[in-house]
Amino acid sequence: MFRSFFFAGFECATGYNAQREWIDQIAATHHDKHADEDYRRLHEIGIYATREAVRWPLVDRRGRYDFRSVRPFVEASDKYRIDVIWDLFHYGYPDDLDIFSEEFTKRFADYCHAAALYIVKHHHGACYFTPVNEPSFFSWAGGQVGRFAPHCTGRGHDLRIVLARAGIAGINAIRDAVPEARIVNVDPICRVVSQKDRPDTQEAVDRYNNEIVFESWDILAGKVLPELGGSPRHLDIVGLNYYWTNQWELGCDEHPLADDDPRRVPFSDLIRKVWNRYGSELLVTETAHVDDMRSVWLEQVAQQSEELLAEGVPLRGVCLYPILGMPEWHDRNRWTQLGLWDLVQQGEELHRAVCEPMLQALHAARRLNQHCLVAA
C-alpha cells in the first residue's frame, strides 16, 4: 500500500476541549509553519506515508471553502513523494453547525466532496481519506462525558448514530468526486476485563469486547443498522488505533492494565480478531508509548506485526502517531513526549529533537518494508 511499512501521523485534532478552550494541534506543534522541514525529515529516515489533516473548521466558512491552510502539506508531500491519508473530521467542526441537526450530514458531505476534489487536483498519487476520525471515541468524549464539543452528557449513542450517518454520506461524496479513492475508517481497538472482585460483570465485559468496540465499523459495513446505508465497500480499509492505555478493567478506563498484568493480551490478538470479523485490509493508524518506553513499544509492535504478516493477515502498515511530541488536549501547558521527535522550546520556535532509541528501533524494524513491496 505504501513504500514504507512504518508511517507517520501528525496530531491534528481541532475543536473545543473539556475547558471549552479552542485547540488546534497542528498549530500548537508548529507543523503548519514547518511542513516542508517535517516532511523532509520523514523522507530522510525512510518514512514515505503519513496521516495529515484538512482542518474542517478552518476550511469551511458557512459552506464556502478556503483550502489555503491545506496547501503547505500538499506541497510538502508532493515534494518528498510521501503518500497521505487525509483526515477530514478530527473532532472539530464549524461553529455555526448543530451536530445533531439534519443540516450537519448534508454540510459534511458537501465539504467531503469539495475536499476530495481539492486533493485529487493538487496532490499527485493515490488518494486516501478518513472521513470521521474515531467515531466511537468521539461519541463517548463529546456525547457521553462532555470532554469535547458538543459537550453533551448521556447522548453518546445519539452522537454515534450522527457520526455514522455523516461518515457514510461523506464516503459517498468522496467517491462521487474521486471514484478510486480509498477510505481508511479509523477507530480505537480496545479490550476490557472484569475487576478481580467482580466476576458478575463478565457478561458486560463480553458485550463490550464482542459488540460495542466494533459497533461503528459494523454500521459502516452494514452489519448493524443497515438502513443507514453502510456496506463492505464503505468499510474498505480498517484503521486500528492502539496504545498502551487500550486495555483496562471495566469501569476503570482511566487506569490501563499494567504491562505485566496477566489479563493483558498482545495487540496482535486484537488485530486477528478484527481480521476474522471483517476480512478487510488493515492499518494500525495510531500507536505510541511515552518517554523511555517508546523504543520498547516499537520493538514489540514490529515483532507482533511480523507474526501477523507471516500468518497472511493483510496488515499494510503501522502509523507512529503522533510523530511529534504534543500538548495535552485538556491541559495545553503540559507536553507529552511520545513521538519520534520531541518538541523543545527555543525562543519562539519549537525545535525537533530526535528520540535516538526510538529511531534506532525503527531502523532495526526496516526489514518490514519488504512486505510493502510484496503487498504492492
C-alpha positions in Angstrom: 0.0 0.0 0.0 2.8 2.4 1.0 6.5 2.4 0.2 7.3 2.0 4.0 5.6 -0.3 6.5 6.0 2.3 9.3 4.5 5.6 8.5 3.9 8.8 10.5 0.9 10.7 11.8 0.8 14.4 12.7 -1.6 15.0 15.6 -4.3 17.1 14.0 -7.2 17.4 16.5 -9.2 20.6 16.4 -12.2 21.6 18.5 -13.1 22.7 22.0 -11.6 20.8 24.9 -13.1 20.0 28.3 -12.5 23.6 29.4 -14.2 24.8 26.2 -10.9 26.2 25.0 -10.1 26.1 21.3 -7.4 23.6 20.4 -5.6 23.2 17.1 -2.8 20.7 17.4 -1.2 21.4 14.0 -0.8 25.0 15.0 0.3 24.1 18.6 3.2 21.9 17.3 4.1 24.5 14.6 3.6 21.8 12.0 1.8 24.4 9.9 4.9 26.6 10.0 7.4 23.8 9.3 5.5 21.4 7.0 8.4 21.3 4.5 11.0 20.5 7.2 8.8 17.9 8.8 8.2 16.1 5.6 11.9 16.3 4.7 12.8 14.6 8.0 10.4 11.8 7.2 11.9 11.3 3.8 15.4 11.3 5.2 14.7 8.4 7.6 12.7 6.3 5.1 9.1 7.1 6.1 7.1 7.6 2.9 3.5 7.9 4.2 1.7 9.9 6.8 -1.7 10.9 8.3 -2.4 14.5 7.8 -5.5 16.8 8.2 -7.8 19.0 6.3 -9.0 21.1 9.3 -12.7 21.4 8.7 -13.3 24.4 10.9 -10.5 26.3 9.1 -11.7 25.4 5.6 -15.4 25.7 5.8 -16.8 29.2 6.3 -20.6 28.7 6.3 -20.4 26.4 3.3 -17.8 28.3 1.4 -14.4 26.7 1.2 -10.9 28.0 1.6 -8.2 25.4 1.3 -5.2 27.6 1.8 -4.4 26.0 5.2 -4.0 22.7 3.4 -1.6 23.9 0.7 1.7 23.6 2.7 1.0 19.9 3.4 0.0 19.1 -0.1 3.2 20.8 -1.5 5.5 19.2 1.0 4.0 15.7 0.5 4.4 16.0 -3.3 7.9 17.4 -3.0 9.1 14.4 -0.9 6.9 11.8 -2.5 5.0 10.9 0.6 1.6 9.4 0.5 -1.1 11.0 2.7 -4.2 9.7 4.5 -6.2 12.9 4.8 -8.3 13.2 8.0 -11.4 15.3 7.2 -13.1 15.5 10.6 -10.8 15.1 13.6 -13.2 16.2 16.4 -13.6 19.8 15.3 -16.5 21.1 13.2 -17.7 24.6 12.2 -19.1 26.7 15.0 -22.3 27.5 13.1 -23.3 23.9 12.9 -25.5 21.9 15.3 -24.0 18.4 15.2 -27.4 16.8 15.9 -29.2 18.6 13.1 -30.1 17.2 9.7 -28.1 20.0 8.2 -24.9 18.5 9.7 -24.8 15.4 7.5 -25.6 17.4 4.3 -22.9 20.0 5.1 -20.4 17.4 6.0 -21.0 15.5 2.7 -20.7 18.8 0.7 -17.4 19.5 2.5 -16.0 16.0 1.9 -16.8 16.3 -1.8 -15.0 19.7 -2.1 -12.0 18.4 -0.1 -11.7 15.3 -2.2 -11.8 17.5 -5.4 -9.1 19.8 -4.0 -6.8 16.9 -3.0 -7.2 15.0 -6.3 -6.5 18.2 -8.3 -3.4 19.3 -6.3 -1.9 16.1 -4.8 -0.2 13.6 -7.1 -0.7 9.9 -6.3 -3.3 7.7 -4.7 -6.0 9.3 -2.6 -6.7 8.1 0.9 -9.3 9.7 3.2 -10.5 9.2 6.8 -13.9 11.0 6.8 -14.6 10.7 10.5 -11.8 10.0 12.9 -12.5 7.8 15.9 -16.4 7.9 15.9 -16.5 5.5 18.9 -14.2 7.6 21.0 -15.6 10.9 19.9 -19.2 9.8 20.6 -18.1 8.9 24.1 -15.9 12.0 24.7 -18.2 14.5 23.1 -21.6 12.9 23.6 -21.4 10.9 26.8 -18.9 12.7 29.2 -18.7 16.2 27.7 -14.9 16.4 27.1 -15.1 17.8 23.6 -17.7 19.9 21.9 -20.7 19.4 21.7 -20.1 18.9 25.5 -23.1 16.6 26.0 -23.6 14.0 28.7 -25.7 10.9 28.3 -26.0 11.3 24.5 -23.2 9.0 23.4 -25.4 6.7 21.4 -27.1 9.6 19.7 -23.8 11.1 18.6 -22.5 7.7 17.4 -25.5 7.5 15.0 -24.9 11.0 13.8 -21.3 10.3 13.1 -22.1 7.0 11.3 -24.7 8.7 9.1 -22.3 11.5 8.4 -19.5 9.1 7.7 -21.5 7.1 5.2 -22.7 10.3 3.4 -19.1 11.6 3.4 -17.8 8.4 1.8 -20.4 8.6 -0.9 -19.5 12.2 -1.6 -15.7 11.4 -1.7 -16.3 8.6 -4.2 -18.5 10.8 -6.3 -15.6 13.2 -6.6 -12.8 10.6 -6.7 -14.2 7.1 -7.6 -10.9 5.4 -7.0 -10.3 6.9 -3.5 -9.5 4.5 -0.7 -11.3 5.0 2.7 -9.5 4.4 5.9 -12.0 4.1 8.7 -10.2 4.8 12.0 -11.4 3.8 15.4 -9.7 2.5 18.6 -9.4 -1.2 19.2 -9.8 -1.7 23.0 -10.4 -4.5 25.4 -11.8 -4.6 29.0 -11.5 -7.2 31.7 -13.5 -7.8 34.9 -12.3 -6.3 38.1 -10.8 -9.1 40.2 -13.5 -9.0 42.8 -16.4 -8.6 40.2 -16.8 -11.8 38.3 -20.5 -10.8 38.0 -19.6 -8.3 35.3 -18.4 -10.8 32.8 -21.5 -10.5 30.7 -20.9 -6.8 30.4 -17.2 -7.4 29.6 -18.1 -9.8 26.8 -20.6 -7.4 25.3 -18.1 -4.6 25.2 -15.3 -6.8 23.7 -17.5 -8.6 21.2 -20.1 -5.9 20.2 -19.6 -2.3 21.5 -16.0 -1.9 20.4 -16.9 -2.9 16.9 -20.2 -1.0 16.6 -19.0 1.9 14.4 -17.2 -0.4 12.0 -20.3 -2.7 12.0 -22.5 0.2 11.0 -20.2 1.2 8.2 -20.1 -2.4 6.9 -23.9 -2.7 7.0 -23.8 -5.4 9.7 -25.7 -3.2 12.1 -28.4 -0.6 11.2 -28.3 -1.3 7.5 -30.9 1.3 6.9 -28.2 3.9 7.4 -26.7 2.7 4.1 -23.5 1.0 5.2 -21.8 -1.8 3.2 -18.5 -3.6 3.0 -17.4 -1.1 0.3 -18.0 1.7 2.8 -15.8 0.0 5.4 -12.9 -0.5 2.9 -9.6 -0.3 5.0 -10.0 -0.8 8.7 -7.7 1.6 10.7 -6.9 0.5 14.2 -5.7 2.8 16.9 -3.9 1.0 19.7 -2.0 2.5 22.7 -0.7 1.0 26.0 -3.8 2.5 27.5 -6.3 0.5 25.4 -6.8 -2.4 27.9 -8.4 -1.7 31.3 -10.8 -3.1 33.9 -14.4 -2.4 33.2 -15.4 0.9 34.8 -11.8 2.0 35.2 -11.0 3.4 31.8 -8.6 6.0 33.3 -6.4 3.2 34.7 -4.9 0.9 32.0 -3.8 -2.6 32.9 -0.1 -2.8 34.0 2.3 -4.0 31.3 2.8 -7.2 33.3 -0.8 -7.8 34.2 -1.6 -11.4 33.1 -5.0 -10.4 31.9 -3.4 -8.2 29.2 -3.3 -9.8 25.7 -0.9 -9.0 22.9 -2.2 -6.4 20.4 -1.7 -8.9 17.7 -4.6 -10.9 19.2 -6.9 -7.9 18.8 -5.8 -7.4 15.2 -6.5 -11.1 14.4 -10.0 -10.6 15.9 -10.7 -7.6 13.6 -9.3 -9.5 10.6 -11.5 -12.5 11.3 -14.6 -10.2 11.7 -14.2 -8.2 8.5 -11.7 -9.8 6.2 -10.6 -6.3 5.1 -7.2 -4.8 4.6 -5.9 -3.4 7.9 -3.7 -0.5 9.0 -2.6 0.3 12.6 -3.4 4.0 12.2 -2.1 5.1 15.7 0.2 3.6 18.2 2.7 5.0 20.6 4.1 4.9 24.2 5.7 7.7 26.2 9.2 8.6 27.3 11.7 5.7 27.7 9.1 3.2 26.7 9.0 4.4 23.1 11.7 2.2 21.7 10.5 -0.9 23.7 7.0 -0.4 22.4 8.1 0.0 18.8 10.2 -3.2 19.1 7.2 -5.1 20.4 4.9 -3.7 17.7 7.4 -4.7 15.0 7.7 -8.3 16.4 4.0 -8.8 16.5 3.5 -7.3 13.1 5.9 -9.8 11.6 4.0 -12.6 13.2 0.7 -11.3 11.7 2.3 -10.9 8.3 3.7 -14.4 8.4 0.2 -15.7 9.0 -1.1 -13.9 6.0 -3.0 -11.2 7.8 -3.2 -8.2 5.4 -1.7 -5.6 7.8 -0.5 -3.0 5.3 1.4 -0.7 7.7 1.8 0.8 11.2 1.5 4.6 11.9 3.7 6.1 14.6 1.2 8.6 16.0 1.9 11.2 16.9 5.3 11.5 15.2 5.9 14.8 17.2 5.5 15.5 20.9 2.3 17.3 21.6 0.5 19.4 24.3 -2.3 17.6 26.1 -5.8 18.2 24.7 -7.2 19.4 28.1 -4.1 21.0 29.5 -2.3 22.9 26.8 0.6 23.8 29.1 1.5 20.1 29.7 3.5 18.4 26.9 3.8 14.7 26.4 6.8 13.2 24.6 5.6 10.2 22.8 6.8 10.9 19.2 9.9 10.2 17.2 10.8 13.9 17.7 10.4 15.8 21.0 9.5 19.4 20.7 11.8 21.7 22.7 11.0 25.4 23.1 13.8 27.6 21.8 12.7 31.2 21.9 9.7 31.4 19.7 10.4 28.2 17.9 9.7 24.5 18.7 12.9 22.6 18.0 12.6 19.0 16.7 14.9 16.8 18.8 15.0 13.2 17.7 14.5 10.4 20.2 17.6 8.3 19.4 16.5 5.0 21.0 13.2 5.1 19.0 15.0 6.0 15.8 17.3 3.0 16.3 14.3 0.7 16.9 12.8 2.0 13.7 15.9 1.3 11.7 16.1 -2.2 13.2 12.5 -2.9 12.0 13.2 -1.7 8.5 13.1 -5.3 7.2 9.3 -5.0 7.4 9.4 -2.7 4.4 9.9 -5.8 2.2 6.3 -6.7 3.0 5.2 -3.3 1.5 6.9 -4.2 -1.8 5.2 -7.7 -1.8 1.8 -6.2 -1.0 2.1 -3.6 -3.7 
